[in-house]
Amino acid sequence: MSRSLTLVLLLLGCAEIDGEGPTHDVGSPAEDPGNGDGDGDGDGDGDGENDDGDDTDQPDDGDDPDGDDPDDDDDPDDDDDPEDDDDPDEPLADLSQTGSHGVTVTTRQVDLGGGCAPDVAIFDPADGPSDTLAVLAHGFARDGTHVEGHGYHLASWGLSVAVPTLCHSSIWDTDHGQNAADLVSLADALEAGSRLYIGHSAGGLAAVVAGADDPDAVAVITLDGVDADGLGEAAAPDAPVLYGLLGEPGSCNSSGNGSAWFTAAPDAVALSLTEADHCDFESDTDIMCTMLCTGSNNSFSDEEISATLRSLLTAAALEEAQLDEVGEAWWASGGEGYEALLATGAVEPL
């Protein structure tokens, strides 16, 4: 586990070290050493008699020194009611790690019309596809292999993901609007119900436009998205829920110009990942990107940044696909994961 995610989870009380269980249980009360009355009955007289005026052990009155009353919610070891105060909260899952689902991967060619028939890698949970399909787009002059790691990771948490290689994302053929239309056509061809559009760099631009144009889109998640000619900013007001993960401004993300989308969109949230460069948002990246776009790592390693990215991406995707209600914990002020990341300096709100 990376250093920053370990620190985050320690703050949450759920870190595991060397494969062992939690180092401490932050939700359980400390063992009661007694009240100094010598008999543990809580009345302070040491006579072994309960002097609360009631000879019976009533729930919540603290007169069950043996801790064996099934209805006594003051016993820290008594998990008789999952909603009472002495039952610790469920630890926040480490979404940066691979999920519990096996993953099946298939590759097929899909004819989208207009001479576009891309190879598409489809990642499904082994126990069956999810009701929502995520369509995940790569960046300019890249291909699907540079984001397939995200597809596998999301599928391991229960979400089906389709990763195409875009037909109009090269130096000699650049058409961001058509890429967006192709993403919608792909979702239609795969007979998806609700759709979640995700994209890196110029793929994020295509995802925003696709989400704005597709009535079946439930959300858009952009990974250091890059705008072109204001196309994304113009589409953002019509997009569904819009999430953004942003890197440090630089030449490879057009000085962070995708940040304008989150001002224009009516329902949007964005976080900046400290010291994240443009390549940190790929999975997997390669030397062609890192030669041009690598940033500094004075405080956070690439592995730590990637772990933060996976946690936030997975939380947003699971929330919007209605697979798990973890969005607020990682994206909203006051959420456990969100506050822990802020405390480490790993993220900053836009």
C-alpha positions as CSV (number, residue, x, y, z in Angstrom):
1,M,0.0,0.0,0.0
2,S,1.4,3.4,-0.8
3,R,2.5,5.8,1.9
4,S,-0.2,8.5,1.3
5,L,-3.0,5.9,1.2
6,T,-1.7,4.2,4.3
7,L,-1.7,7.6,6.1
8,V,-5.2,8.2,4.9
9,L,-6.4,4.9,6.2
10,L,-4.6,5.3,9.5
11,L,-6.5,8.5,9.9
12,L,-9.7,6.6,9.2
13,G,-8.6,3.8,11.6
14,C,-8.6,1.0,9.0
15,A,-5.0,0.6,7.9
16,E,-3.6,-2.8,7.6
17,I,0.1,-3.4,8.2
18,D,2.0,-6.4,6.8
19,G,-1.3,-8.1,6.0
20,E,-2.5,-8.0,9.6
21,G,-5.9,-6.7,10.7
22,P,-6.7,-3.2,11.9
23,T,-4.1,-1.7,14.2
24,H,-6.8,-0.3,16.4
25,D,-10.6,-0.1,16.5
26,V,-11.5,3.6,16.6
27,G,-15.2,2.9,16.9
28,S,-15.1,0.8,20.1
29,P,-15.1,2.2,23.6
30,A,-12.1,1.7,25.8
31,E,-12.4,-1.1,28.4
32,D,-14.0,0.3,31.5
33,P,-11.6,0.0,34.5
34,G,-14.5,0.4,36.9
35,N,-15.6,3.3,39.1
36,G,-13.4,2.6,42.1
37,D,-16.2,1.0,44.1
38,G,-14.6,-2.4,44.3
39,D,-17.5,-4.4,43.0
40,G,-18.0,-3.0,39.5
41,D,-21.7,-2.3,40.0
42,G,-21.3,1.4,39.4
43,D,-22.9,2.6,42.7
44,G,-19.5,3.4,44.3
45,D,-20.2,1.6,47.6
46,G,-18.4,-1.7,47.2
47,D,-21.3,-3.7,48.7
48,G,-22.1,-5.7,45.5
49,E,-25.7,-4.4,45.6
50,N,-27.1,-2.3,42.9
51,D,-28.6,0.8,44.6
52,D,-30.4,2.3,41.6
53,G,-33.8,1.5,43.1
54,D,-34.4,-1.4,40.7
55,D,-33.4,-5.0,41.4
56,T,-33.7,-6.0,37.8
57,D,-31.1,-5.5,35.0
58,Q,-32.8,-2.9,32.7
59,P,-31.4,-2.1,29.3
60,D,-29.0,0.9,29.2
61,D,-29.0,1.3,33.0
62,G,-25.4,0.1,33.3
63,D,-26.2,-2.5,36.1
64,D,-25.1,-5.5,34.2
65,P,-21.5,-5.8,35.4
66,D,-21.1,-9.3,33.8
67,G,-21.8,-7.9,30.3
68,D,-24.0,-10.8,29.5
69,D,-27.3,-9.1,29.2
70,P,-28.3,-9.4,25.5
71,D,-30.3,-6.2,25.7
72,D,-27.6,-4.1,27.4
73,D,-26.3,-1.7,24.8
74,D,-23.7,-0.3,27.2
75,D,-21.6,-3.4,26.9
76,P,-18.8,-2.6,24.3
77,D,-18.6,-6.3,23.4
78,D,-22.3,-6.7,22.9
79,D,-23.2,-6.2,19.2
80,D,-26.9,-6.6,19.8
81,D,-28.0,-3.6,17.8
82,P,-26.2,-2.6,14.6
83,E,-27.6,0.9,14.9
84,D,-26.7,1.6,18.6
85,D,-23.7,3.7,19.7
86,D,-21.5,0.8,20.9
87,D,-21.3,-0.8,17.4
88,P,-18.4,0.6,15.5
89,D,-18.9,2.0,12.0
90,E,-17.9,-0.2,9.1
91,P,-14.3,0.8,8.1
92,L,-14.1,2.7,4.8
93,A,-13.1,0.4,2.0
94,D,-9.7,0.9,0.4
95,L,-10.9,1.6,-3.1
96,S,-7.4,2.0,-4.4
97,Q,-7.0,-1.8,-4.1
98,T,-8.5,-4.4,-6.5
99,G,-12.1,-5.2,-5.7
100,S,-13.6,-8.5,-4.8
101,H,-15.0,-9.4,-8.2
102,G,-13.3,-11.5,-10.7
103,V,-13.0,-9.9,-14.1
104,T,-13.6,-11.2,-17.6
105,V,-12.1,-9.4,-20.6
106,T,-13.3,-9.7,-24.1
107,T,-12.2,-7.8,-27.2
108,R,-14.4,-7.3,-30.2
109,Q,-14.6,-5.0,-33.2
110,V,-17.7,-2.8,-33.2
111,D,-18.9,-1.1,-36.4
112,L,-20.0,2.5,-35.5
113,G,-20.6,3.6,-39.1
114,G,-18.8,6.2,-41.1
115,G,-15.9,3.9,-41.6
116,C,-15.2,3.7,-37.8
117,A,-15.0,0.1,-36.5
118,P,-12.7,0.3,-33.5
119,D,-11.4,-2.6,-31.4
120,V,-13.1,-2.4,-28.0
121,A,-11.9,-4.1,-24.8
122,I,-14.9,-5.0,-22.5
123,F,-14.3,-5.6,-18.8
124,D,-17.1,-7.3,-17.0
125,P,-17.4,-8.5,-13.4
126,A,-17.1,-12.3,-13.6
127,D,-20.5,-12.7,-11.9
128,G,-22.2,-10.8,-14.7
129,P,-22.3,-7.4,-16.3
130,S,-23.6,-4.4,-14.4
131,D,-26.8,-2.5,-15.3
132,T,-24.8,0.6,-16.0
133,L,-22.0,0.6,-18.6
134,A,-19.0,2.8,-18.3
135,V,-17.5,4.0,-21.6
136,L,-13.9,5.0,-21.1
137,A,-12.0,7.1,-23.6
138,H,-8.2,7.6,-23.9
139,G,-6.4,10.9,-24.7
140,F,-5.2,12.5,-27.9
141,A,-2.8,10.4,-30.0
142,R,-3.1,7.5,-27.6
143,D,-5.1,4.3,-27.7
144,G,-7.3,2.2,-25.4
145,T,-4.4,0.3,-23.9
146,H,-3.4,3.5,-22.0
147,V,-6.6,3.4,-19.9
148,E,-7.4,-0.3,-19.8
149,G,-6.0,-0.5,-16.3
150,H,-8.8,1.7,-15.1
151,G,-11.3,-0.5,-16.8
152,Y,-10.0,-3.6,-15.1
153,H,-10.0,-1.9,-11.7
154,L,-13.6,-0.7,-12.0
155,A,-14.8,-4.1,-13.2
156,S,-13.2,-5.6,-10.1
157,W,-15.5,-3.4,-8.0
158,G,-18.6,-4.6,-10.0
159,L,-18.9,-2.1,-12.9
160,S,-18.8,-3.1,-16.6
161,V,-16.5,-1.0,-18.7
162,A,-16.0,-0.6,-22.5
163,V,-12.7,0.8,-23.7
164,P,-12.5,1.7,-27.4
165,T,-9.6,3.0,-29.4
166,L,-11.0,6.3,-30.8
167,C,-11.2,6.7,-34.6
168,H,-10.5,10.4,-34.7
169,S,-7.8,11.0,-32.2
170,S,-4.6,11.3,-34.2
171,I,-2.5,14.1,-35.7
172,W,-3.9,13.5,-39.2
173,D,-7.5,12.9,-38.1
174,T,-8.7,14.9,-35.1
175,D,-12.5,15.3,-34.6
176,H,-13.5,15.6,-30.9
177,G,-17.2,16.0,-31.7
178,Q,-17.2,12.9,-33.8
179,N,-15.3,11.0,-31.0
180,A,-18.2,12.0,-28.7
181,A,-20.8,10.8,-31.1
182,D,-18.9,7.5,-31.5
183,L,-18.9,7.0,-27.7
184,V,-22.7,7.3,-27.7
185,S,-22.9,5.0,-30.7
186,L,-20.8,2.4,-29.0
187,A,-23.0,2.5,-25.9
188,D,-26.0,2.0,-28.2
189,A,-24.3,-0.9,-30.1
190,L,-23.6,-2.6,-26.8
191,E,-27.2,-2.2,-25.8
192,A,-26.3,-0.4,-22.6
193,G,-29.0,0.9,-20.3
194,S,-27.7,3.8,-18.3
195,R,-24.3,5.0,-19.3
196,L,-21.4,6.6,-17.4
197,Y,-18.8,8.4,-19.6
198,I,-15.2,8.6,-18.4
199,G,-12.3,10.1,-20.3
200,H,-8.7,11.2,-20.0
201,S,-7.3,14.4,-21.6
202,A,-9.1,14.8,-25.0
203,G,-11.1,11.7,-24.1
204,G,-12.5,13.7,-21.2
205,L,-13.6,16.3,-23.7
206,A,-15.4,13.6,-25.7
207,A,-16.9,12.2,-22.5
208,V,-18.4,15.6,-21.6
209,V,-19.9,16.1,-25.0
210,A,-21.2,12.5,-25.1
211,G,-22.8,13.0,-21.7
212,A,-24.5,16.2,-22.7
213,D,-25.9,14.6,-25.9
214,D,-26.9,11.2,-24.5
215,P,-30.2,11.2,-22.5
216,D,-29.3,7.9,-20.9
217,A,-26.1,9.3,-19.4
218,V,-26.1,9.4,-15.6
219,A,-22.7,11.0,-15.1
220,V,-19.4,12.1,-16.6
221,I,-16.0,11.7,-14.9
222,T,-13.0,13.4,-16.5
223,L,-9.3,12.6,-15.8
224,D,-7.3,15.8,-16.3
225,G,-9.6,16.7,-19.2
226,V,-8.5,19.1,-21.9
227,D,-10.8,21.3,-23.9
228,A,-10.4,22.4,-27.6
229,D,-12.0,25.5,-29.1
230,G,-14.4,25.8,-26.1
231,L,-16.3,22.6,-27.2
232,G,-16.4,21.1,-23.7
233,E,-17.2,24.4,-22.0
234,A,-20.2,24.9,-24.4
235,A,-21.4,21.3,-23.7
236,A,-20.9,21.3,-19.9
237,P,-24.2,23.1,-19.0
238,D,-26.1,20.2,-20.6
239,A,-24.0,17.5,-19.0
240,P,-25.4,15.3,-16.2
241,V,-23.5,15.1,-12.9
242,L,-19.9,16.1,-13.7
243,Y,-16.9,14.9,-11.7
244,G,-13.3,16.1,-12.4
245,L,-9.9,15.0,-11.3
246,L,-7.3,17.6,-12.3
247,G,-3.5,17.6,-12.6
248,E,-1.1,20.4,-12.1
249,P,-1.5,22.9,-15.0
250,G,1.1,22.5,-17.8
251,S,1.7,22.2,-21.5
252,C,0.3,18.7,-21.7
253,N,-3.1,19.7,-20.3
254,S,-3.3,23.1,-22.1
255,S,-2.6,24.8,-18.8
256,G,-5.5,23.0,-17.1
257,N,-8.1,24.6,-19.4
258,G,-10.6,21.7,-18.7
259,S,-11.2,23.3,-15.3
260,A,-13.6,25.7,-17.0
261,W,-16.1,22.9,-17.5
262,F,-16.8,22.8,-13.7
263,T,-17.8,26.4,-13.6
264,A,-20.1,26.0,-16.6
265,A,-21.8,22.8,-15.4
266,P,-24.8,23.1,-13.1
267,D,-24.0,20.0,-11.0
268,A,-20.2,19.6,-10.8
269,V,-17.4,18.8,-8.4
270,A,-13.7,18.8,-9.1
271,L,-10.5,18.0,-7.1
272,S,-7.0,18.8,-8.0
273,L,-4.5,16.1,-7.2
274,T,-1.3,17.5,-5.7
275,E,1.8,17.1,-7.9
276,A,-0.2,15.0,-10.5
277,D,1.1,15.3,-14.0
278,H,-0.8,14.4,-17.2
279,C,0.6,10.9,-17.4
280,D,-0.5,10.0,-13.8
281,F,-4.1,9.8,-15.1
282,E,-3.3,7.0,-17.5
283,S,-3.2,3.3,-16.6
284,D,-0.8,2.3,-17.9
285,T,1.3,5.1,-19.2
286,D,4.5,4.8,-21.3
287,I,7.7,6.6,-22.1
288,M,6.1,8.6,-24.9
289,C,4.0,10.4,-22.3
290,T,6.5,10.5,-19.5
291,M,9.3,12.1,-21.7
292,L,7.0,15.1,-22.3
293,C,4.7,15.4,-19.4
294,T,6.3,14.2,-16.2
295,G,6.1,16.6,-13.2
296,S,7.8,16.9,-9.9
297,N,7.3,14.5,-7.0
298,N,8.6,16.4,-4.0
299,S,5.8,15.3,-1.7
300,F,4.0,12.4,-3.4
301,S,5.2,9.5,-5.5
302,D,3.6,8.5,-8.7
303,E,2.3,5.4,-6.9
304,E,0.7,7.5,-4.2
305,I,-0.9,9.8,-6.7
306,S,-2.3,6.8,-8.7
307,A,-3.7,5.3,-5.5
308,T,-5.5,8.6,-4.7
309,L,-6.8,8.7,-8.3
310,R,-8.1,5.1,-8.2
311,S,-9.9,5.7,-4.9
312,L,-11.7,8.9,-6.1
313,L,-12.5,7.5,-9.6
314,T,-13.9,4.3,-8.1
315,A,-16.0,6.1,-5.5
316,A,-17.6,8.4,-8.1
317,A,-18.2,5.5,-10.6
318,L,-19.8,3.2,-8.0
319,E,-22.0,6.0,-6.6
320,E,-23.3,7.0,-10.0
321,A,-23.8,3.4,-11.2
322,Q,-25.8,2.9,-7.9
323,L,-23.5,0.0,-7.0
324,D,-22.4,1.4,-3.6
325,E,-23.1,4.7,-1.8
326,V,-19.5,5.8,-1.3
327,G,-19.5,9.0,-3.2
328,E,-20.1,11.4,-0.3
329,A,-17.4,9.7,1.8
330,W,-14.7,10.5,-0.8
331,W,-16.1,13.6,-2.6
332,A,-18.1,15.6,-0.1
333,S,-16.9,18.0,2.6
334,G,-17.1,16.1,5.9
335,G,-16.7,12.7,4.3
336,E,-14.1,10.4,5.9
337,G,-12.1,9.7,2.8
338,Y,-12.3,13.3,1.6
339,E,-11.2,14.9,4.9
340,A,-8.4,12.4,5.2
341,L,-7.1,13.2,1.7
342,L,-7.3,16.9,2.5
343,A,-5.4,16.4,5.8
344,T,-2.5,14.7,3.9
345,G,-2.5,17.4,1.3
346,A,-3.1,14.9,-1.5
347,V,-6.0,16.8,-3.0
348,E,-7.4,20.3,-3.1
349,P,-10.9,21.4,-4.1
350,L,-11.1,23.4,-7.3
